């Protein structure tokens, strides 16, 4: 199969702590932080949205790939917070990175797994020789209604992956999906904030689908968690991430490097791609990774990936995930509400 030729990330520098949100709504910040395993989350600046995040991540991916952007034959941007209801984010990215117009481009939406869906499409196009390189991006500036549980985790960030066959940093060994009609989370046209099924989002939604995709991959490849050096999963919060890792047979050492939610929150379509990038920043040639996304509605994409030695020569060509995680400016709730557009006039 095709492989990862370049990868890049971007996370806004603004942060708001859990206790700052809890202070406004009279909640117990210690209980929330402990229950969700989230300490703070990223906040997009007033001049940042899914398009700017996707552009920055793509430029960093290009730096690592060292390819000519005009050789990219497909661009897909997965998000549930595209800045336009009718106007593709993908064309904005294409213009910003100076890609050639003789390509295909589209926006994808499948809650939090639209980014990995784009990766699968890019793999198919590259493997079939329809394009030389495909660019798949998962990015979001996710929404949470004031006072809702989502407000403690819904954050912003994204990652981009250039898929190709030549000079790969890592190779896709196998990919598969698991999908059902499970309406655990949704937002109708024109509504500013999503609705969710509360505790229903756990067992019949997140856990069923992540386990379903991972177990299908294990069966198809004849592997178990013990055959992988790293595991990374969608992370709506730290609790779900650690629990599903344990259920699938991974130990904390295998999955700790992909867990970013405690420090940046849930980046939705960017969550699994960002967690994977964090692992790519550290993994060595020959290491194997299992990556499983999750998107409400509901579905999961699973990938078995093997790292190549080439990664050592190119990983420092762009900022690493930890560089963005560590670069932070804390804001209070009023500033956060202003930046997120929560202050609305009738």
Secondary structure, 3 states (H helix, E strand, C coil): CCEEEEEEEECCCEEEEHHHHHHHHCCCHHHHHHHHCCCEEEECCCCCCHHHHHHHHHHHHHHHHCCCHHHEEEEEEECCCCCCCCCCHHHHHHHHCCCCCCCEEEEECCHHHHHHHHHHHHHHHHHCCCCCEEEEEEEEECCCCCCCHHHHCECEEEEEEEEECCCCCEEEEEEEEEECCCCCEECCCCCCCCEECHHHHHHHHHHHHHHHHHHHHHHHHCCCHHHCCEEEECCCCHHHHHHHHHHCCCCHHHHHHHCCHHHHCECHHHHHHHHHHHHHCCCCCCCEEEEECCECCCEEEEEEEEECCCHHHHHHHCCCHHHHHHCCEECCHHHHHHHCCCCCCC
